[in-house]
Amino acid sequence: MFPHDFAWGAATAAYQVEGGWDADHKGESIWDAFCHREPSGVLGGHSGDVACDSYRLWEQDLRCVRDLGLTHYRLSLSWSRLLPHGTTDHVNQTGLWYYYTPHNNVLRLCSTGVRYYNQVINGLIACNVAPMVTLYHFDLPQALQERGGWQSPHVATLFDAYARFCFQTFGDRVKLWITINEPYVCAKLGHEDAVHAPGIRQPGVAAYLAGHNMLRAHAAAWHSYDAIYRSKQGGLVSMAINSDWAEPLDPESTEDAAATERYLAFTLGWFAWPVFVTGDYPEVMRAAVDRQSERLGRGNSPPRLPRFSKDEPGILGTADFFALNYYTSRKVRPGGGRGGETLLGMKTDLDAEGVVDPSWPVCGVPWLAVAPYGLRKLLKYIKATFNHPAVYVTENGFAQMGPVLMDDIQRCGYYQDTIVEVAKAIEEDGVNVRGYFAWSLLDNFEWSDGYSVRFGLFHVDFSAGERTRTMYRSGREYAQIISKHRSRAQPENPS
Ligand code: GBH
């Protein structure tokens, strides 16, 4: 059974739902720029300009949250809505909002960005739903991109200032923080593959540098929280790491086993190892990158996978829980760096490829093979590898493609089966899982797939001005699961 205080949640991200991309003096983000570029890298030329219009319709989102009976809701803040230039010297000064605090007779000023998130956060708390807040979900202020973005070493200090601003402003009510969502995706899809903003393609170099600065930024923010806010606010801070579960294609093959180790090191390990194990990248990863640099005659100074400076506060220990985004699994064999390849790139460095087991159905997006058992395996692996941390599954979900099915039975099955695996991980493997967040509350802007891919528990009608939200069958079934477990949960013994 699930612990009585288990977090039952759903998640969204600012750019994917808010719209209002330039409302009330919001600054431009890299996703605004990426989508507005011609030709844009997004299917159908879609953008998040309006999305679910949650900037205007946030009260409807709160209704959805309540209809599901969630205990927690995970949302992200738009950095450039709060700080249009990305820096704290400009707190959306032109979009000011005055409010009066009757208890001490003070007329206060705050930015419309602050006002927006205050409304959402206060609205959640008023209906007894705890917010989990992500500071960064892929949407860097464009002004900072123009100063080098995640490839600039200065981004860590700027992120830290933004994080402090958020802790200071919202931390009296927000007790669960995610600094950066999926640094892997930001680094690799944004700086290696160019399929995400900022659309950079510098294989084998830029992603490692971007990822490095994300780790530095995360650590700086965690240290700030720890030193300045924790004693007053008593919250927890982590970074959300995405990973497939991976296992050898041929269980007998030592080559496949080694490839699997690399596969996990290059996804989960890239970020989790520095934070939870050694303060540095997995040795397997560094060795693989260095080996290819040498083989391709690139030399090794500076190393493509950067080294952490001893003069900065460390990375090790900068997470108060493990935040995992899990969707799918792979069977792994070597491939991509066998000697024939002459291209520098992460694929060559990794020298492993993941394939889908034929028994796993693929029914939505091509990458999402249904393998719920992989989550249990991954949770067990995390317990063993990262010193038995408290774990929140901060994302898990299933996409529909093509015609909309309000009776989305495949997604119902996906959630059912996955939640059972979480229960087994808790009961049988003793993993300290503290919560589970479905991705996503709403159908939304699915990055380079635009609106063609639907992950919601609520259907959103993107052709209607009102962006009507309608609960899918999977939403009803998730609500039933939650209510069953919430009512079964024993309230804490008051003595
Ligand atoms: C999450 O990433 C994101 O946090 C969320 O914003 C997003 O909406 C959700 O997933 C659904 O996609 O097309 O073969 O290159 C999940 C991790 C890693 C899954 C990159 C898709 C691309 C595979 N993602 N992966 S491919």
Residues whose N, C-alpha, C, O or C-beta is under 5 A from the ligand:
A	BS01	GBH	E182 V185 N242 W367
